[in-house]
Every structure is written in C-alpha cells, then in structure tokens.
Amino acid sequence: MSLPETMQAAVLGEPGTLAVTTLPVPRVGPEDVLVHVRRASLCGTDLKIRSRHFFKDGGPAAGEFVPGHEYAGVVAAVGSAVDELRVGDRVVTEAHRGCMRCANCLAGAYTDCLNYGLRHTGHRVQGMTVNGGFAEYALNHVATLHRLPDTVNFDAAVVLTTVGTVMHAFDVLDTLLVGSTVAVIGPGPIGLLAVQVARELGARTVALAGTREARLAIGKSFGADLVVNSREEDAVAAVREATDGIGADIVLECSGAPSAVDDALRMAKRSGTVVLVGFFEEPVRADLNHAVMNGISIQTVRGEGTGSLARAVGLAARDRLRTAELVTHHFGLPDVVEAFDTYAERRGNAIKVMLDISEDPEPTGDR
C-alpha cells in the first residue's frame, strides 16, 4: 500500500480553537503501526484539551498537536518488529501506553504509569501526550491496537474504547458482579454502557440516575431496572427504597457532577463500594465520615486500563453490546469545529459525535 507524504489533520490552536491543516504522515518506528483512521469520536476530555485546561503547563505550541484518543481504522504500515498485525487489518486503538518499566506498569496499572507524559521512557497517551486520531493517519505502538471482528463496524469500534473504561471500573472491585445490585449515576456514554456491561456480568439489579429524560429512556432500553430523574425525585431515596433500605452493593459515579460523590456514598450499602469514573470540573465536597462510619470503599479509575479494551472487543464479537443508539452525529474532518460545538452544547441531544475521517476502500492485506 503506497502512502502519501502529507495528510489532513485537526490541530490544537490557541485556547478554545482547532484548525484543519496539512501535516507530514508519521514515520513508522520498529514497534509502531500506522493506522489509516476511518472514524474518531469526541469525549469530555477533548473539550478540556481544546480549552487547554487539560495541560498543566499550557500544552504544546499552537498548530502542532493533534487530539483524538478514541478512533478506529485500517493498518496502513507496520514497523520491522511488528508481526501481530498486517496491512489491511481493521483495528481499534487503546489510548494509554505505559512506559512498561515502572512499578505500576509492571503490575498492570499502565494508565497510572509513574512516568506519565515522559515520552523518552516509552510512555504515550494518544491524543493527550502524543498526536492522536483527528487526522487521516495516526501512529500507534503495536500494543495499543486490537484487531476488530468482521461484524463490528467502525462506529461501534470507536465506542468500545468507552466500554473499556467501564470494564476497568468493574475490574477494581474485590467481588464478582454476579448477583450484585449496581447503581449508576450519570447517563452519558460511560453510564449507559455501564448499564449494559453490568447486565452482561450478571448484576441482579441495575439502577440509573440522571437528569436527561431521553438518555434515561435509552438506559431503560439497555436493561436498567430502575431509572430515576434526579431533578424530579431523590435518587438516593429511590435506590435505597429499591434495595429494601439496604443500598447498592456497587455505585459507579459517571457524571462528574460535584454533588454526585456524596449521592454515591449515600446510595451504597454498608461495606459497599463506590467507583469514581467521571472527571470533575471543580473540587468535590462529600461527607467522608459517612463512608468511614459505614465501611464504604472508594475506588477510582482512569481510562481503559488492565487490558479492558480487549475484553470489550470480545463482548462486541459475541454481539452482546448495543452501541448504535449512542452515535447521534457524524461530521467530516473539515467540520471538526462544528462537531466540537455540537458536542459541547449537546445540540440535538448529542451523545457520541463522530468524525468520519476517511471512507475510501479498505486495503485487503493478507491474513
């Protein structure tokens, strides 16, 4: 497959701005894979990157950095040491690549790499510390790519990155989900997918709380036994009533709302577990005495760690996930600014906003 010298890419400008420009196609190192990006999606972290609030030091110079950490495409070239993938393979990316030499990475916690951001150690996060997928071509370490089943289209593939985050959230539990009661706060993409994954992992009862009726309806269709509009009723009281006053075994806080942490603690039963999945825009106040007095454990997760994306691909291969309802908008790469504004302003009940990067015929590399 012949490769062009240049490509179109969306690059970060001054705070709050993006622009489409021409960049060189990345060169492949020995352990690298060049992905011809077909589809990429936006998430809340991308909004923080656009505003530059994500970067502690102000971030990279304007006109150089390519965001995008949720994307899928076709292998266009492989490095000399790569034998796991071939040109023509359809793949989805995992954003995080730890240094694989620090204590955390060696223990499997590569999303908590002790060398985060230090490229010379081998650490990378696509679209956050190195260029990502809002471009025609993206460079990945081979370990961050997963081959897609033929039955999974690119829209669904990109959503699997979010499923990986949900799988990671359930990984930190010290118990199986089978027979547990699970409460989910926040019917965004993570929360809605958490409802499905909890069902697949054997939860007895799943409750979903949020403020957007249309999203709660999707959650109901995804298998939530109880949906609560927290603008209209007390979500904590509703969950406790549904559990005979005991509370949920597991509570996933996926909204990122500052008040939701306290709600999560009060939804949990004694000796229950709260997992913080959402990112918060401001410091959070919560009654930690309640957690201490009731033996409630608090866990946190970041991204799709512990190999969770591979398991998400496995669920999709068995047709155990519904993702089409979450994909609400499509834009071409030249319309990336409109795509961002649509997502940020939740126009048309935007949930997953996709960038259709390229749609030319897929290579047919030997398998």
N, C-alpha and C positions, 0 to 999 in steps of 0.2 A: 504494500500500500504506500504510494508516494505521499509525502507530507508537504504542505505549503510552508513557506518561510515565515509568514505572518498570520495573525488571527485577529478576530474582533473580540474585545473583552470589555466588561464594565469595570471601571476603576474608581477607587475612592478619591474624591476631591477634597475641597475644604469642608469643614463640619457641616453635615446635612446634605451633601451633594454627591452625586455619582455622574459619570460620563462614559459613553462608549468610545473606545479608541482602538487603534491598531498597535498590537504588541508582537514581539517575536514568539513563535511557537517554542515552548520549552524544550530543552535538550535532555535526552534521557540518560541517566546515570546507570551503573551496573545493576542496581536493585530497584530501579524505577519502572513504572508503567505509565505511558502516555494515554490518557483517556480522551477520546473524541466525545465531548459532552453532548448528550441528547436532551436531558431535562435537568433543571435545577429548581429548587424551591426556596422560599423565604421563610425565616422564622424570627422570633423576637430578638435573638442575638444579632441578626443582620441589621435591625434598626439601631441597636446600640453601636454597631460598627460604623454605620453611616453617620451617626451623630458624633462619632469618636469618643463617646463616653465609655466604650469598651476598653480603650487603651489607657493605661496608667501614665504613659509618657507622651501622650498626644498622638501616637501612632506613626505610621510610615508617611513619607512625603506624598503630597498630592500628585495624582496621575500615575502612580506606580503599582498600587496594591489592588489585587483582585479578590473581592469577598466571595462567599458561597461555600458552605460546608455540607449541604445536602444536594447530592447530584448523582446521576447515573448516566452511563453511556457505553461506548464500544471501545475496546482496546485498539489503539492505533499503532502502537510500537511498544516494544519491551526491551529492557536492558539485557546485557550479556549474561547476567547471573540469574535471570528470571526464567523458570521453567514451569511455574504454577499456572500461568496464563499465556494465551496466544492471541495474536492479532485476530480480531473478529469476535472475540468473546464479549458478551454483554455483561456489564458489571455495575455494582453499586458501591459507593465509597463509604468508608468509615472515617470520620473526621480526624480522630485522635491517633497519633503515632507517638508513643512514648520513646524516651531515649533507649530503653531496654537495657540499661546498665545500672540504674539507681535501685535502691531497696524496694521502692514502691512498684516500679515496673517489673522487677523480678518476682514480686509477689502477685502480679497480675493486675495491679491498680494503676494501669498506664494512663488513665485520664487524670490521675493525681500525681503525675510524674514530678519528681523533685527537681528536674531540670527544665521545667515548663518554659517554653519560649527561647531556650538556648539552642539554636539551630546547629551549632558546631558539635553538640553532644548527640545529635541524631533526632532530637525531639521536633515534631511538626504537628500543627493542627491546621488542616486545610481551611482556607478562608478566614483564618484568625491570626496565625503566626506566619503562614506561608500562603502564597496565592492559591485561590480556590477555584470553584466551578462556574462562576459567572463569566465564562469565556468558552470559546469553541474547543479549546484543548486545556486539559489540566494534568499536572504531573503528580502522581501518587507513588508512595512506597508500595511495593507489591503486597505487603502485609495488611494494607488498609483496604484492599479490594476483595469483593466477594462475587463469584460468578452467579448470574441470575438464572433461575429456571425459565424455560421457554414460555411457560404460562404466565409469567409476571411481566406486565408491560412497564414502561419507564415511569409513568405516573405513580403506579403502585410501588415501584422500586424505590423511588425517592422518599416516599412516606415511610418505608422500612427503617430509615435512619431514626425517625421518631419512635418507631416501635422498639428499636434497640435501646433507647433511653428508658422506656417503660420496663423492658426486660431487666435492665440494670437496676432499676428501682426495686424490683422484686428480688433481685439477687442478694441484696443486703439483709434480707430477713433471716432470722435464725430458725424459721419453720417453713414447712411446705404450705402452699396456699390452699391445698385441698381441704374443704370443709370450713374455711375461714369466712368471716364477714369482712368486707372491704368497703371503705368509704373513699370516694374520690372527690376532691374539691377542685373545681375549675374545668369546664367543658371545652377547653381548647383542644388542639390536636393531640397533645400528650394525654390529657384527661380522658378524651373519648376513646383513644386507643387503649388506655389503661383498663377501661371497662371491658373491652374485648379480650385483652390478654388475661385479666383476672378470671374471666369465664373459662378461657381455654386451659388455665392452670388449676381449675377445679374449685374456685370460690363458691361458697354456698349462697351468699347473698352479696349483691353489689349495689351500693348507693352512689348517686352522683348529685352533687350540689353545684349550683351556679346561678348566674343572673340572666342568661340569654335563653329565652324560651325555645328558639329554633334549634339551638345546639343541644339543649336538654332533650328535645324530641329525637335528635339523632342518637343521643346516648341511650334513650329508651329502646330505640330500634336495634341498638348494638348489644342489648342484653341487660341493661340496668334494671334491677327490680324496683328501685325507688329513685325517683328524680325529684329534686327539691329546688324550687326557685327561691333563693335566699333573700330576694327582695320582697317576697310575699309571705314567707314564713321562716321561723327559726330553724336553720338547717341542723344545728346541734341537737335541738329537741327532737326533730323529726328522725334523725339517725338513732338517737337513744331510744325513742319510742319503738322504732322498727326492730330494735335488738332487745326488747323487753327490759329496757333501762340499763343494760349492761355496757353498751358501747361497742364500737367496731374493733375487731382484732387488729386491723391494719388500716391506717389512714394515709392516703397519698395526697400531699398538697401540691397541686399542679398549677395553681392560678398565679402565684407570685404576688398576691394581694397582701399587704402588711397585716391586716386583721385576721387573715386566714390561718396563721400559725396557731393563734390562741383557739380558734374554732377547731382546728385539727386536734389539739391536745384534749379538748373537752368532748370531742367525738369518740376518742379512743377509750377502750375499756382499761381497767386496772391491769398493769403489765402488758398493755398493748404497745404497738409500735407506730410511730409517725415517721413517714419518709418525706423529706423536703426535696421536691423535684423542680419546682419553679424557681426562677431567679427574681429577686426582689429589687425594686427601683429605689428603695429607701430603707433605713434601719427599721427593724421589726421590734415591737413590744409584745411580749407574751408572758403569761403567768407560769414561770418555770417552777414555782413552788407546787403548782398543781401537778406538774409532771413528776417532781421528786416525791411528793406525798402519795402518788398513785403508781409509782414504778413504771412510768411510761418512758420507753426508749425513743430517742430521736436520732434518725439517720439522715444522711444527705447523699446525693449522687450528682455526678456531673457527666453528661453525655452518655455515649453508648459503650461503656466500658465492659470489662470481663467477657469479651467475645460475644456480647449480646446480639450484635447485628447478625452474626452467622445464624443464631437461633431464630431471629426474626425472619430471615430468609427461609429457614426450614418450615416455619409456620405458613408462610406465604406459598411455599411449594405444595403444601397439603391443602391449599385453598381454605385456610382457617381464619383469614383476616378479610375484613371489608374496608376498603380504602377509598373507593370511588366517590362516596358521599362527602369526603373531606376535601376533595380537589374542586375548588369553586371557580378559579380563574386561570386563564392562560394568557401570556404575553410573549411577544418575541423579544430577543435581546435588545434591539434598538429601543424598545419601550420599557426599559428597566426602571426608569424614573416613575412612570405611571404605575408600574407593578408595585414598587415600594410604597407609593402614596395610597394605592388601593388597599394594600395590606395594613399599613399604619392606621388608616382611617376606617378600616373594616367596611369599606364600600361593598354593597351587595352581599352583606354577611360573609365577607371573605374569611376563609379558614386556611386552606392551603393555596397559596398563589404560586403558580408555576411559570418558569421561564422556559420557553421552547427554544433551546439554543441552536439545534440543527436537526434537520429531518431528512437528510439525504439517505440513499440506500445503505443498509448496514453491510460492512465487509463480511465475507464468508470464510474467514480464516479456518484452516484445518483444525479439527477437533480430535 
